[in-house]
């Protein structure tokens, strides 16, 4: 009788078969292949390839496709021109002085710390400064920009184009229509003083961040023409020119972005102003609140994807927008304010809803 803890022996015939299977591999000196995991196959990343550190009086950059969603660090640079023509995960800029910086779309945050006298064009999900002085920033930011312990910070609307930029916005998960560039929150306000302000409306990007002169970077086909900007240029928090505003809402479809751009161009050509834009998902209950008695006409379109909303301003904006939609977009389903009285409520209702959706 065997011991209670002894292992059950395999039958003799089974042992012989197992030895015969192992013998050829042992004779040939073969080793059993190791299991491969997905992380073993990833290309190793060298952090030095995603960093500019300790540079002075240099022009440096990264071409489209060279950052490809990695984190990037810029630190201890002085009097440099820095261009990141690609999308990235996050970017921190520390201890930089007198630099001109372009940063392509950033999926997460851009954080400036202890920087001064810098001029920047940047696009991101979150923007923050701490212990900074005299920054001038052309900004596209999906959430409310934040400054902390910073002074003399000036903001303008992002205005830039190169062929790969629209795809980089998508890769970074950013909408060109969600830009709160002028809605600044100051964590450390001073009584009787403003730590931030807006750049002049006629500010020229190249006066702040010049086009790159490095031969390699000149290959990027850049335009700073306002009419070609990937991000629509909005008025933001600047004073409106009229008491009349108009809300236009475009529903998801194959040509929604193109139609939104066309409507913006048509309205601007008639001297109306684009105040703000939003791209956001709506539920049927949201439509009831925003579109009220006209909601049943639009609820079926909400399942197709997010809507794009545009606020225009100027005397006659409602009638002008209605005429353009009838003439140019005949057959395309859109919501537009019915009259001047209703328009004010439409704009307020939609943007109150949109801000809640985006956590602002």
C-alpha positions as CSV (number, residue, x, y, z in Angstrom):
1,X,0.0,0.0,0.0
2,X,1.5,3.3,-1.1
3,X,2.0,6.4,1.0
4,X,-1.0,8.8,1.1
5,X,1.3,11.6,-0.1
6,X,3.0,9.7,-2.9
7,X,2.4,10.8,-6.5
8,X,0.5,8.4,-8.7
9,X,3.0,6.8,-11.2
10,X,2.3,7.0,-14.9
11,X,1.8,3.7,-16.6
12,X,5.1,2.3,-18.0
13,X,4.0,2.5,-21.6
14,X,3.0,6.2,-21.3
15,X,6.5,7.0,-19.8
16,X,8.2,5.3,-22.7
17,X,6.2,7.3,-25.3
18,X,7.0,10.6,-23.5
19,X,10.8,9.7,-23.5
20,X,10.7,8.9,-27.2
21,X,9.1,12.3,-28.0
22,X,11.7,14.2,-25.9
23,X,14.8,12.3,-27.3
24,X,15.0,13.8,-30.8
25,X,14.8,17.4,-29.5
26,X,17.5,16.7,-26.9
27,X,19.7,15.0,-29.5
28,X,19.4,18.0,-31.8
29,X,20.1,20.4,-29.0
30,X,16.8,22.2,-29.5
31,X,15.3,24.5,-26.9
32,X,11.6,25.0,-26.4
33,X,10.5,28.4,-27.8
34,X,9.7,31.0,-25.2
35,X,6.2,32.5,-25.1
36,X,6.0,35.9,-26.7
37,X,3.8,38.6,-25.2
38,X,2.5,41.8,-26.9
39,X,4.7,44.0,-24.8
40,X,7.8,42.1,-25.9
41,X,7.1,43.0,-29.5
42,X,6.8,46.8,-28.9
43,X,9.6,48.9,-30.2
44,X,11.6,50.3,-27.3
45,X,11.3,54.0,-26.7
46,X,14.3,56.1,-25.9
47,X,13.1,59.2,-23.8
48,X,16.0,61.2,-25.3
49,X,14.2,61.1,-28.6
50,X,11.3,62.9,-27.1
51,X,13.1,65.7,-25.3
52,X,14.7,69.1,-26.0
53,X,16.9,69.9,-23.0
54,X,19.4,72.7,-22.3
55,X,19.3,74.3,-25.8
56,X,20.3,77.9,-26.5
57,X,19.9,79.9,-29.7
58,X,18.8,76.8,-31.7
59,X,16.0,75.9,-34.1
60,X,14.8,72.3,-33.5
61,X,11.7,70.3,-34.2
62,X,10.0,67.0,-35.1
63,X,8.4,66.3,-38.4
64,X,4.9,64.7,-38.8
65,X,5.0,61.0,-37.8
66,X,8.1,61.4,-35.6
67,X,6.4,61.7,-32.2
68,X,3.3,59.6,-33.0
69,X,1.5,60.1,-29.7
70,X,4.4,59.8,-27.2
71,X,5.0,62.1,-24.3
72,X,7.4,65.0,-24.9
73,X,9.5,67.2,-22.6
74,X,11.0,70.6,-23.3
75,X,13.2,72.1,-20.5
76,X,15.9,74.6,-19.8
77,X,15.8,76.1,-23.3
78,X,16.7,79.7,-24.1
79,X,16.1,81.8,-27.2
80,X,15.1,78.8,-29.2
81,X,12.5,78.1,-32.0
82,X,10.8,74.8,-31.3
83,X,8.4,73.0,-33.6
84,X,6.5,69.8,-32.9
85,X,4.6,69.0,-36.1
86,X,2.9,65.9,-34.7
87,X,0.4,64.7,-32.1
88,X,1.6,63.7,-28.7
89,X,0.2,62.3,-25.4
90,X,1.3,65.1,-23.0
91,X,3.9,67.9,-23.1
92,X,5.6,69.7,-20.2
93,X,7.6,72.9,-20.8
94,X,9.8,73.8,-17.8
95,X,12.3,76.7,-17.2
96,X,12.3,78.0,-20.7
97,X,13.0,81.7,-21.6
98,X,12.5,83.7,-24.7
99,X,11.4,80.8,-26.9
100,X,9.0,80.5,-29.8
101,X,7.1,77.2,-29.7
102,X,4.6,75.4,-31.9
103,X,3.0,72.3,-30.5
104,X,0.7,70.0,-32.6
105,X,-2.3,68.4,-31.0
106,X,-1.8,67.0,-27.5
107,X,-4.2,64.3,-26.4
108,X,-3.8,65.3,-22.7
109,X,-2.3,68.3,-21.1
110,X,0.3,71.0,-21.9
111,X,1.9,72.3,-18.7
112,X,4.1,75.4,-18.7
113,X,6.1,75.8,-15.5
114,X,8.5,78.6,-14.6
115,X,8.7,79.9,-18.1
116,X,8.9,83.6,-19.2
117,X,8.9,85.7,-22.4
118,X,7.7,82.8,-24.6
119,X,5.4,82.9,-27.6
120,X,3.4,79.8,-28.5
121,X,0.9,78.2,-30.8
122,X,-0.6,75.1,-29.1
123,X,-3.6,72.7,-29.3
124,X,-4.5,70.4,-26.4
125,X,-7.2,68.8,-24.2
126,X,-6.0,70.7,-21.1
127,X,-3.8,73.8,-20.8
128,X,-2.1,75.0,-17.6
129,X,0.6,77.4,-16.5
130,X,2.3,77.7,-13.1
131,X,4.9,80.3,-12.0
132,X,5.0,81.8,-15.5
133,X,5.4,85.4,-16.7
134,X,4.8,87.1,-20.1
135,X,3.5,84.2,-22.2
136,X,1.6,84.9,-25.5
137,X,-0.4,81.9,-26.6
138,X,-2.5,81.2,-29.6
139,X,-4.6,78.4,-28.2
140,X,-7.0,75.6,-29.1
141,X,-8.1,73.9,-25.8
142,X,-11.0,71.6,-25.3
143,X,-11.4,72.4,-21.7
144,X,-11.1,75.6,-19.6
145,X,-7.5,76.9,-19.7
146,X,-6.0,77.4,-16.2
147,X,-3.3,79.7,-15.0
148,X,-1.8,79.6,-11.6
149,X,0.7,82.0,-9.9
150,X,1.3,83.5,-13.4
151,X,1.2,87.1,-14.7
152,X,1.0,88.9,-18.0
153,X,-0.4,85.9,-19.9
154,X,-2.1,86.8,-23.2
155,X,-4.3,84.5,-25.3
156,X,-5.4,84.4,-28.9
157,X,-7.3,81.8,-31.0
158,X,-5.3,79.0,-32.6
159,X,-4.7,79.7,-36.3
160,X,-2.5,77.3,-38.3
161,X,-2.5,74.8,-41.2
162,X,-0.4,72.1,-42.7
163,X,-1.7,69.0,-44.5
164,X,-1.3,66.5,-41.7
165,X,-2.8,68.6,-39.0
166,X,-6.5,67.6,-39.4
167,X,-5.5,63.9,-39.1
168,X,-3.4,64.7,-36.0
169,X,-6.3,66.3,-34.3
170,X,-8.3,63.1,-34.8
171,X,-5.4,60.9,-33.6
172,X,-5.2,63.1,-30.5
173,X,-9.0,62.7,-29.9
174,X,-9.6,66.5,-30.3
175,X,-12.4,68.2,-32.1
176,X,-11.5,71.4,-34.1
177,X,-14.9,72.8,-33.0
178,X,-14.2,72.5,-29.2
179,X,-12.0,75.5,-28.4
180,X,-12.4,77.5,-25.2
181,X,-9.3,79.5,-25.8
182,X,-10.6,82.7,-24.1
183,X,-12.5,81.2,-21.2
184,X,-9.6,81.4,-18.7
185,X,-9.7,80.4,-15.1
186,X,-7.2,82.0,-12.8
187,X,-6.5,80.0,-9.7
188,X,-4.6,82.8,-8.0
189,X,-6.3,86.1,-8.9
190,X,-5.0,89.4,-7.5
191,X,-7.4,92.0,-6.2
192,X,-7.8,94.8,-8.7
193,X,-5.4,93.2,-11.3
194,X,-5.8,90.9,-14.2
195,X,-3.1,88.2,-14.7
196,X,-4.3,87.5,-18.2
197,X,-5.7,89.3,-21.2
198,X,-6.5,88.8,-24.9
199,X,-4.1,89.4,-27.8
200,X,-5.2,92.0,-30.4
201,X,-7.8,90.8,-32.9
202,X,-5.4,91.6,-35.8
203,X,-2.4,89.8,-34.2
204,X,-0.4,88.0,-36.9
205,X,0.9,84.6,-36.0
206,X,4.2,84.9,-37.8
207,X,5.0,88.1,-35.7
208,X,4.9,85.8,-32.7
209,X,6.0,82.4,-33.9
210,X,7.9,82.6,-37.2
211,X,7.9,79.9,-39.8
212,X,10.9,77.5,-39.4
213,X,14.0,78.3,-41.3
214,X,15.7,74.9,-40.7
215,X,15.8,73.1,-44.1
216,X,14.3,69.9,-42.7
217,X,11.4,71.6,-41.1
218,X,10.7,73.8,-44.2
219,X,9.4,70.6,-45.8
220,X,6.2,71.0,-43.8
221,X,3.7,73.0,-45.9
222,X,2.5,75.6,-43.4
223,X,0.0,78.3,-43.8
224,X,-1.1,80.9,-41.2
225,X,-3.8,82.3,-43.4
226,X,-6.9,82.7,-41.4
227,X,-9.1,81.2,-44.1
228,X,-7.1,78.0,-44.1
229,X,-6.8,77.5,-40.4
230,X,-7.8,73.9,-39.3
231,X,-9.5,75.4,-36.2
232,X,-12.2,77.9,-37.0
233,X,-11.2,81.3,-35.7
234,X,-13.8,82.4,-33.1
235,X,-14.4,85.7,-31.3
236,X,-14.6,84.0,-27.9
237,X,-15.0,86.3,-24.9
238,X,-14.5,89.5,-26.9
239,X,-17.4,91.9,-27.0
240,X,-20.1,91.2,-29.6
241,X,-20.9,93.8,-32.2
242,X,-24.6,93.3,-32.0
243,X,-27.4,92.2,-29.7
244,X,-28.5,89.7,-32.3
245,X,-27.0,86.2,-32.3
246,X,-28.0,83.1,-34.2
247,X,-27.6,79.4,-33.4
248,X,-27.1,76.9,-36.2
249,X,-26.8,73.1,-35.4
250,X,-25.6,70.6,-37.9
251,X,-26.4,66.9,-37.4
252,X,-23.9,64.0,-37.9
253,X,-23.4,62.8,-41.5
254,X,-20.9,62.2,-44.2
255,X,-20.3,65.9,-44.8
256,X,-21.0,67.5,-41.5
257,X,-17.5,69.1,-41.0
258,X,-17.4,70.3,-44.6
259,X,-20.9,71.7,-44.3
260,X,-20.0,73.5,-41.1
261,X,-16.9,75.1,-42.7
262,X,-19.0,76.1,-45.7
263,X,-21.6,77.8,-43.5
264,X,-18.9,79.6,-41.6
265,X,-17.3,80.9,-44.8
266,X,-20.7,82.0,-46.2
267,X,-21.6,83.9,-43.0
268,X,-18.1,85.5,-42.6
269,X,-18.3,86.7,-46.2
270,X,-21.4,88.6,-45.2
271,X,-19.6,90.3,-42.3
272,X,-21.2,88.2,-39.5
273,X,-18.9,87.1,-36.7
274,X,-18.3,83.5,-35.5
275,X,-18.5,83.7,-31.7
276,X,-18.1,80.1,-30.7
277,X,-18.4,76.5,-31.8
278,X,-19.1,73.2,-30.2
279,X,-19.1,69.5,-31.1
280,X,-21.0,67.4,-28.6
281,X,-23.3,64.3,-28.3
282,X,-26.9,65.0,-27.5
283,X,-29.6,62.7,-26.1
284,X,-33.3,63.0,-26.8
285,X,-33.9,64.7,-23.5
286,X,-31.2,67.3,-24.3
287,X,-32.9,68.0,-27.6
288,X,-36.2,68.6,-25.8
289,X,-34.5,71.2,-23.6
290,X,-32.6,72.9,-26.5
291,X,-34.9,72.6,-29.5
292,X,-38.2,72.6,-27.4
293,X,-41.3,72.2,-29.6
294,X,-39.1,71.5,-32.7
295,X,-37.3,68.6,-30.9
296,X,-39.3,65.8,-32.6
297,X,-38.0,66.9,-36.0
298,X,-34.4,66.4,-34.9
299,X,-34.3,63.6,-32.3
300,X,-34.0,60.8,-35.0
301,X,-30.8,62.4,-36.2
302,X,-29.1,62.4,-32.8
303,X,-28.3,58.6,-33.0
304,X,-25.9,59.2,-35.9
305,X,-23.3,61.0,-33.8
306,X,-22.3,64.3,-32.3
307,X,-23.8,67.6,-33.5
308,X,-21.8,70.7,-34.4
309,X,-23.2,74.0,-33.2
310,X,-22.2,77.4,-34.4
311,X,-23.0,80.8,-32.9
312,X,-23.0,83.8,-35.2
313,X,-23.4,87.4,-34.3
314,X,-24.4,90.6,-36.1
315,X,-27.5,92.6,-37.1
316,X,-29.6,90.3,-39.3
317,X,-27.7,87.2,-38.4
318,X,-30.8,85.0,-38.0
319,X,-32.3,86.0,-41.4
320,X,-28.9,85.8,-43.1
321,X,-28.2,82.3,-41.7
322,X,-31.7,81.1,-42.8
323,X,-31.2,82.4,-46.3
324,X,-27.8,80.7,-46.7
325,X,-29.1,77.4,-45.4
326,X,-32.1,77.5,-47.8
327,X,-29.9,78.5,-50.8
328,X,-26.7,76.5,-50.2
329,X,-27.8,73.6,-48.1
330,X,-31.2,72.9,-49.5
331,X,-32.2,69.3,-48.4
332,X,-29.6,69.2,-45.5
333,X,-31.3,68.9,-42.1
334,X,-30.1,71.7,-39.8
335,X,-31.5,73.6,-36.8
336,X,-31.4,77.4,-37.1
337,X,-33.0,80.0,-34.8
338,X,-36.5,81.0,-36.0
339,X,-36.2,84.6,-35.2
340,X,-34.2,87.2,-33.3
341,X,-36.2,86.8,-30.0
342,X,-35.9,83.0,-30.0
343,X,-32.2,83.1,-31.0
344,X,-31.0,84.5,-27.7
345,X,-32.7,81.6,-25.8
346,X,-31.4,79.0,-28.3
347,X,-27.8,80.1,-27.9
348,X,-28.0,80.2,-24.1
349,X,-29.8,76.8,-23.8
350,X,-27.4,75.0,-26.1
351,X,-24.2,76.3,-24.6
352,X,-25.4,75.8,-21.1
353,X,-26.1,72.2,-22.0
354,X,-22.8,71.8,-23.9
355,X,-20.7,73.2,-21.0
356,X,-22.4,70.7,-18.6
357,X,-21.6,67.8,-21.0
358,X,-17.9,68.8,-21.1
359,X,-17.7,69.3,-17.4
360,X,-17.1,73.1,-17.5
